[in-house]
């Protein structure tokens, strides 16, 4: 589905929600795939997510949750009852996917649900859960096809026919001995193109190295990239085959690392929910703003060394860097979030205004918080109440302006055909610098002039 179709789906769902037309919602969701439903959930405010969730096919709910970001998934799992979560887990065919859902649960729910599963499923799950989620063992699926080296290809073919189906993304069968130690791989293309009387050991690949379950997910992704792998065997410390990793899991790792690189630059969580309540967003981003405030005061302190050469209102010259700096970092947080939303097709005309209102509220809340902090420090520093009032007011104005600019600039640049990821930061810095200085010095002129 192209981006315009995604936006059209979002508009149709929004209209159906306004009309309380559940039939239309179910019909629309039935026409799109799992990834598109997950995209829709992430691009709607929480109240609307709750309205459309019951209209999703119960058999697809688990797969939809796996496609959403961690925050959206965790929020939904907190709302669901244990029995509903158990049904979702049992609807997922792959153990690694089941583990992803399990790891998102609170401890009490996790223990309760594990005890409701049958012994076989619980054993397979526990084998994956025993490894950290950012390792090969945490990514692996225990559902793989193994064969012996001393049987003929004809025997393998007959075994596969009896088996009836193979796990998704199976491009190779793993060869093991009777103690389950990994020996090599038998590619399906070799199985189908060689004489059926040949033995597996005569054509299997022994140069396909297995990955240890404890290596990092990043290293797994690098191996898949370097060797163009579709799947790879995973072994334990004794070189016993315990599972496999497939390309779909590696794509998720690469995407998560990309999100981390982008979002961390602005101090945001990797899977920041665009429509997280403003108060929660303000709390998260407030720490980053506080860190930036320390660097801003450091710059102001350096300027203070030149106090003797300044003839009038020395305090203004010392403090002037703080307001543009704080507005810039607040705007960059919003800018990063919006650029990511655009890149993932989660922002369009149907939800821009909701996001802008939310970001303005975040700017106001953080502006008021840090205005109090900065104003208090400024009053104590210069023993001048007016100075504190001026910088506090200017800070609120510029944090709101930064949030507004950070939300609008990517939208504007995109409409005129410019990549917001390239030009957005430059324009944002200009806006926050100009607005901050005008607000600060303009008010100072009125109050002190």
C-alpha positions, 0 to 999 in steps of 0.5 A: 500500500502506497503512502496515499492509501495509508493516509486514505485508510486513516481518514476512513477510520477516523470518519467511521469513528466519528460516526460510530460505524463499527461495521465500516471499521471492521470492513476497512481493517479486513482489506489491509495487511497486518503491518498496515493495521499496526501502522494505523494503531501507531498513527492514532491517539490512544482513545481511537486505538482503544476503539478500533482494537476490538474490531481487529480479527482476534487471530491477527492481534498477536501479529499486529502487536509484534509490528507496533513499537514497544510503547504501543505494544506494552500499553495495550498488553497492560490493558488486556486480561491474562486470558486474552494475552494467553490467546494472543500468544497461542495464536503466534506460530513462532516461539521467538514471536511468543517470547517478544510478547512474553517479555513485554508483560509485567512479572505477575502476568508473565508467571501466570501466563506461563503456567497456563501453557502446556509443558511442551510450549512452556519448555520451548518458550523458556529455552528462548527466554533464558537468553537476553533479548538482544542476543542470538538466543533471544532472537532465535526460533526453535522450529527448524528442520534437521536431518542426518548426514548418513541418509540419502536425499530420497529419504529426506524428500520423503520425510519432507512430504510426510511432514507436510509443511516447513517453517517460514523462511526455510532455505536450508535444512540443518545436518546434525549427529545423533547427539544434536551437534551441528555438522553443516547445512543442506540447501533446498536447491541442492536437495532438489537438483542432485541425484536422490541416491546421493547421501546428505554428507556428500553434498551438505555445506560444511562451511556454513558456520553456526552462531553462538547463542550468546553473540549480540543481535548487532553481530547477528545482523552483521553476519547476515549482511556480510554473507547474504543469509536468509537463515542461520543455525544457532548453537549452545556452548556444546555446539548443539543445535538449539534453533535458528534465526531468519531474515525477518528477525534481522530486519527488525534488528536493523530497523530498531538500531536505525530508530535508536540512532535517530531518536537518541540524538534528541534524547527520545526513546527508540519507540517513542509513541507519537501520541503519548500523553503530553505529561508523560512526554514532558517528563521524558524530555524534561531530563534531556532539557535539564542536561542541555540547561547545564551546558547552557549555563556553562556557556553563560558562565564563560561569557560572565568572565568578560563582565568588566568590559560590558557597560550596561545590563551585564546579566542580559549578555551573560544569560542570552545564550540560554533561551535560544539553546533551550528552545533549540533542543526542545524543537529538535525533539519534536522535529526528530519525532515528526521526521520519523513519523513521516518516514514511517508513513504515520503522519498525514493530514488526518493527524497532523493537527492532533500531534501539533496540539500535543507538542504545543502542550509538551512545550508549555509544560516543559517551558513552565518547569524550566522557566521556574528553575532558570528564573530562580537561579537567575534571581539568586545569581544577580539578585534581580527579580526582573531579570528572573521574570524576563528570562522565565517568560522568554523561555516559555515562549521559546519552548512553545515556539520550538515545539511548534516549529519542530512540528511544522517545518518537516511538514512544510519542507515535505510539501515543497519537495525538500528532505526534512531530515536534511534541512529541518535542523538548520531552519529550526535552529534559526527559528529558535534563535531568532524567537528566543532573542526577540522574546528575551531582549524585547521583554528586557527593553520593555521592563528595563528600558 
